[in-house]
Amino acid sequence: MEIQKKLSHVEFLNREYNIPHLSYERETAFFQSIRDGDITEVRRLFKPFDCGEMGQLSEDSLRNLKYHLIITVALITRRCIEGGMETRAAYNLSDIYIRSIDKCQREEEIHLLHREVVEDYAQRMQILHRKTLYPRPVLLCLDYIYDNLHTHITLDKLAEVTGLSPSYLSRLFHKEVGQTISGYIMKKRIVAAENMLKYSNYTCMEISDYLCFSSESHFIQVFKKHTGFTPRRYRERFFRNGQDDNLGSESI
């Protein structure tokens, strides 16, 4: 009876003060897009926790965010297992992220980790669905690149990982993926940089170093070439608002 009284009280407050929750339909579509490995749809439906549409699970703002992210990880994990992810791997990944959530000391860390969780599971499901499309050496390359964007990735290293000669691997990757290995790596680094600019306070120099650009000026040049914005302007325009699509070109 005590729980029922509390439930009635919460329902009254939510109606009285118009406290919103994410619609079930949108939430279902979001988790389904992760299960499908549909990166474009995942990014379209993604909403940061400070979007004003989540319930209050704790009066402490940081703890509230932690609770929401733990729930999100649990729901995503189960959807991905249903979609074909190996159960032990899915739960191991879940455990890693929940421990990371527990260690967060600032709300900003939760926001950044939220995006990382979503992107990670979606990318892994995308690769899983591609297993019937790509030969094993290409899949090994995709996995290695995704896990090592923060290191200096060389063709020789990828050849070592796949057991193929560098020249043959280069031709195979281009044929199957439709772009060069170096072009694919750069594209993934730019996507990672966009997320870091939108969902963290890391400086341009820190992002450049983390993603292994040769210099900050090189990072700025390449980033503007790919997005139409300098990193500074990109952050000013898109910081934590989740706008990913149709950026267009803009001069500084």
C-alpha positions as CSV (number, residue, x, y, z in Angstrom):
1,M,0.0,0.0,0.0
2,E,2.9,2.4,0.7
3,I,4.2,1.9,-2.8
4,Q,0.8,2.5,-4.3
5,K,0.5,5.8,-2.3
6,K,3.9,6.9,-3.5
7,L,3.0,6.0,-7.1
8,S,-0.2,8.0,-6.9
9,H,1.7,10.9,-5.5
10,V,4.3,10.8,-8.3
11,E,1.6,10.6,-10.9
12,F,-0.2,13.6,-9.4
13,L,3.1,15.6,-9.4
14,N,3.9,14.7,-13.0
15,R,0.5,15.8,-14.2
16,E,0.4,18.9,-12.0
17,Y,3.8,20.2,-13.1
18,N,3.9,18.6,-16.6
19,I,7.0,16.6,-15.8
20,P,7.7,14.7,-19.1
21,H,9.1,11.2,-19.8
22,L,10.4,10.0,-23.2
23,S,7.6,8.5,-25.2
24,Y,7.5,4.8,-25.3
25,E,7.4,4.7,-29.1
26,R,10.5,6.9,-29.5
27,E,12.3,5.0,-26.8
28,T,11.5,1.7,-28.5
29,A,12.6,3.0,-31.9
30,F,15.9,4.2,-30.3
31,F,16.8,0.8,-28.8
32,Q,15.7,-1.0,-31.9
33,S,18.1,1.2,-34.0
34,I,20.9,0.1,-31.7
35,R,20.0,-3.5,-32.1
36,D,19.9,-3.1,-35.8
37,G,23.3,-1.4,-35.9
38,D,21.7,1.6,-37.7
39,I,24.2,4.3,-36.8
40,T,22.4,7.0,-38.7
41,E,19.1,6.3,-37.0
42,V,20.8,5.9,-33.6
43,R,22.3,9.4,-33.9
44,R,19.0,10.9,-35.1
45,L,17.0,9.5,-32.2
46,F,19.7,10.0,-29.5
47,K,18.8,12.5,-26.8
48,P,21.2,13.6,-24.0
49,F,20.0,13.1,-20.5
50,D,19.7,16.9,-19.9
51,C,17.0,17.2,-22.7
52,G,14.3,17.7,-20.1
53,E,12.4,14.5,-20.9
54,M,13.7,12.1,-18.3
55,G,12.2,11.3,-14.9
56,Q,13.7,12.1,-11.5
57,L,15.1,9.0,-9.9
58,S,17.2,10.9,-7.3
59,E,17.2,14.4,-5.9
60,D,21.0,14.4,-6.3
61,S,21.6,15.4,-10.0
62,L,24.7,13.3,-10.5
63,R,23.2,10.2,-8.9
64,N,20.1,10.8,-11.0
65,L,22.2,10.7,-14.2
66,K,24.0,7.6,-13.0
67,Y,20.8,5.7,-12.4
68,H,19.5,6.7,-15.8
69,L,22.6,5.6,-17.6
70,I,22.8,2.3,-15.7
71,I,19.2,1.6,-16.8
72,T,20.1,2.5,-20.3
73,V,23.1,0.2,-20.4
74,A,20.9,-2.7,-19.1
75,L,18.2,-2.1,-21.7
76,I,20.7,-1.8,-24.5
77,T,22.5,-4.9,-23.4
78,R,19.4,-7.0,-23.5
79,R,18.3,-5.7,-26.9
80,C,21.7,-6.5,-28.4
81,I,21.6,-10.0,-27.0
82,E,18.2,-10.4,-28.6
83,G,19.8,-9.1,-31.8
84,G,22.5,-11.7,-31.8
85,M,25.4,-10.4,-29.7
86,E,27.1,-13.1,-27.8
87,T,25.6,-13.1,-24.3
88,R,28.9,-13.2,-22.3
89,A,30.5,-10.5,-24.4
90,A,27.4,-8.3,-24.0
91,Y,27.3,-8.7,-20.2
92,N,31.1,-8.2,-19.9
93,L,30.7,-4.9,-21.8
94,S,27.8,-4.0,-19.6
95,D,29.8,-4.6,-16.5
96,I,32.7,-2.5,-17.8
97,Y,30.4,0.5,-18.5
98,I,28.5,0.2,-15.2
99,R,31.8,0.3,-13.3
100,S,32.8,3.3,-15.3
101,I,29.5,5.0,-14.4
102,D,30.1,4.3,-10.8
103,K,33.5,6.1,-10.9
104,C,32.1,9.3,-12.6
105,Q,32.5,12.4,-10.4
106,R,31.0,15.0,-12.7
107,E,27.8,15.2,-14.7
108,E,29.9,16.0,-17.8
109,E,31.5,12.6,-17.5
110,I,28.1,10.9,-17.5
111,H,27.0,12.8,-20.7
112,L,30.2,11.7,-22.5
113,L,29.9,8.1,-21.3
114,H,26.3,8.0,-22.4
115,R,27.2,8.8,-25.9
116,E,30.1,6.4,-25.8
117,V,27.9,3.5,-24.6
118,V,25.3,4.1,-27.4
119,E,27.9,4.4,-30.1
120,D,29.9,1.4,-28.9
121,Y,26.9,-1.0,-28.8
122,A,25.5,0.3,-32.1
123,Q,28.9,0.0,-33.8
124,R,29.3,-3.6,-32.5
125,M,25.9,-4.5,-33.7
126,Q,26.6,-3.0,-37.1
127,I,29.7,-5.1,-37.5
128,L,27.8,-8.1,-36.3
129,H,25.2,-7.6,-39.0
130,R,27.9,-7.1,-41.6
131,K,29.5,-10.5,-40.9
132,T,27.6,-12.0,-43.8
133,L,28.7,-9.1,-46.1
134,Y,32.4,-8.7,-45.4
135,P,35.2,-11.3,-45.4
136,R,36.9,-12.0,-42.1
137,P,40.1,-9.9,-42.8
138,V,38.0,-6.8,-43.4
139,L,36.0,-7.4,-40.2
140,L,39.2,-7.8,-38.3
141,C,40.3,-4.4,-39.7
142,L,37.0,-2.8,-38.7
143,D,37.2,-4.1,-35.2
144,Y,40.8,-3.1,-34.8
145,I,40.3,0.4,-36.1
146,Y,37.2,1.0,-33.9
147,D,39.1,-0.1,-30.8
148,N,42.3,1.8,-31.6
149,L,41.4,5.2,-32.8
150,H,43.5,6.7,-30.0
151,T,46.6,5.0,-31.3
152,H,48.7,5.3,-34.5
153,I,47.2,2.7,-36.9
154,T,49.4,1.5,-39.7
155,L,48.7,-0.6,-42.7
156,D,51.5,-2.9,-41.6
157,K,49.8,-3.4,-38.2
158,L,46.5,-4.2,-39.9
159,A,48.2,-6.7,-42.2
160,E,49.8,-8.3,-39.2
161,V,46.3,-8.6,-37.5
162,T,44.7,-10.1,-40.6
163,G,47.7,-12.3,-41.7
164,L,47.6,-10.7,-45.2
165,S,50.2,-8.8,-47.1
166,P,49.7,-5.0,-46.9
167,S,49.1,-4.5,-50.6
168,Y,46.5,-7.3,-50.8
169,L,44.7,-6.1,-47.7
170,S,44.6,-2.6,-49.0
171,R,43.0,-3.7,-52.3
172,L,40.6,-6.0,-50.5
173,F,39.5,-3.3,-48.0
174,H,38.9,-0.8,-50.8
175,K,36.9,-3.3,-52.8
176,E,34.7,-4.4,-49.9
177,V,34.2,-1.1,-48.0
178,G,34.4,1.3,-50.9
179,Q,37.1,3.5,-49.5
180,T,40.8,3.3,-48.6
181,I,41.9,2.2,-45.2
182,S,43.4,5.6,-44.4
183,G,40.2,7.4,-45.5
184,Y,38.1,5.1,-43.4
185,I,40.3,5.7,-40.3
186,M,40.2,9.4,-40.8
187,K,36.4,9.4,-41.2
188,K,36.1,7.5,-37.9
189,R,38.4,9.9,-36.1
190,I,36.4,12.9,-37.3
191,V,33.2,11.2,-36.0
192,A,34.9,10.6,-32.6
193,A,36.1,14.3,-32.6
194,E,32.6,15.5,-33.3
195,N,31.3,13.6,-30.3
196,M,34.1,14.8,-28.0
197,L,33.4,18.4,-29.1
198,K,29.7,18.0,-28.5
199,Y,29.7,16.0,-25.3
200,S,32.9,17.0,-23.4
201,N,35.0,20.0,-22.5
202,Y,38.2,18.6,-23.9
203,T,40.3,21.2,-25.6
204,C,41.1,21.1,-29.3
205,M,44.7,20.2,-28.5
206,E,43.6,17.4,-26.2
207,I,41.3,15.9,-28.8
208,S,44.0,16.2,-31.5
209,D,46.5,14.4,-29.3
210,Y,44.0,11.7,-28.2
211,L,43.0,10.9,-31.8
212,C,46.6,10.9,-33.0
213,F,46.6,13.8,-35.4
214,S,50.1,15.0,-36.3
215,S,49.4,18.5,-34.8
216,E,46.5,20.7,-33.6
217,S,46.7,22.7,-36.9
218,H,46.4,19.5,-38.9
219,F,43.4,18.4,-36.9
220,I,41.7,21.8,-37.4
221,Q,42.4,21.6,-41.2
222,V,41.1,18.1,-41.6
223,F,38.1,18.6,-39.3
224,K,37.0,21.7,-41.3
225,K,37.4,19.8,-44.6
226,H,35.1,17.0,-43.4
227,T,32.5,19.1,-41.5
228,G,32.6,22.6,-42.9
229,F,33.4,24.0,-39.4
230,T,36.5,24.6,-37.4
231,P,36.4,22.6,-34.1
232,R,35.7,25.9,-32.2
233,R,32.7,26.8,-34.3
234,Y,31.4,23.2,-34.3
235,R,31.5,23.2,-30.5
236,E,29.8,26.6,-30.3
237,R,27.0,25.5,-32.6
238,F,26.4,21.9,-31.5
239,F,27.6,21.5,-27.9
240,R,25.3,18.9,-26.3
241,N,22.4,19.6,-28.6
242,G,22.8,16.4,-30.6
243,Q,22.5,17.9,-34.0
244,D,24.4,15.6,-36.3
245,D,22.9,15.8,-39.7
246,N,23.1,18.2,-42.6
247,L,25.7,20.4,-41.1
248,G,26.5,22.2,-44.4
249,S,29.5,24.5,-44.9
250,E,30.3,27.6,-42.9
251,S,33.3,29.9,-43.1
252,I,34.9,31.4,-40.1
